[in-house]
Amino acid sequence: MFFILHIFLMATASLGVIVGVSFAMFFRGKKNWLKFHRTINLYSFGGITTGMIMAFIYVSGSSGKHIEGPHQIVGLAAFVFALITLSMGYYQLKAKNKSAARITHRWVGRFSLLMFLTAITLGLILINII
């Protein structure tokens, strides 16, 4: 059950991040784009966090080896970069050097999204879907 919850939460949250990033890219000039971007990505981060917890519980009940392959390493790194992205997103609103903070937020966010997509691909390979 924890394995299925992990897959569901991570897939849903990853789609949420894609929607949030797309909204920031394509609707930046529209009213309330930032509110939507923040809300969808905050909920997605909550889903990612819960998905990580489900994976931890699942592995604890089976092999007990948490970080033993590329999927796990890339997934953990993606989670850390997502946390940094989220933090930079809030920091840039109050930063003295808003331009540098905004650029960092965007690039770290792009990298974390790429890492999540890589972790998804590696996970699908791990369960023999790809």
KABELBEL-V584242 format. One record per helix or strand. SS is the DSSP state (~ for helix, > for strand). FROM is the first residue (numbers start at 1). LEN is the number of residues. If there is no record, write none. Layout:
SS/FROM/LEN
SS/FROM/LEN
This chain:
~/2/25
~/33/29
~/70/22
~/98/29
